[in-house]
């Protein structure tokens, strides 16, 4: 089984996305290599955004073994994200 992947669907023009960015950077430092964090610019990756049904930015999607476990719209705090990710870490 692989490590969880956290997709951050964002846009450069999005104010809340700019607030989410530092939260994810801090989370990545805290969780290290146990979680794969991927930033996806919706304006440059419309196919991927459509595949996941992204309608709002920021949207965070947490996958484990190719299966969507959580979908979160809007700014989400590091503590909440960590609580969702810890059970998925091997």
Secondary structure, 3 states (H helix, E strand, C coil): CCCEEEEEEECCCCHHHHHHHHHHHHHHHHHHHHEEEEEEECCCCHHHHHHCCCCCCCEEEEEECCEEEEEEECCCCHHHHHHHHHCCCC
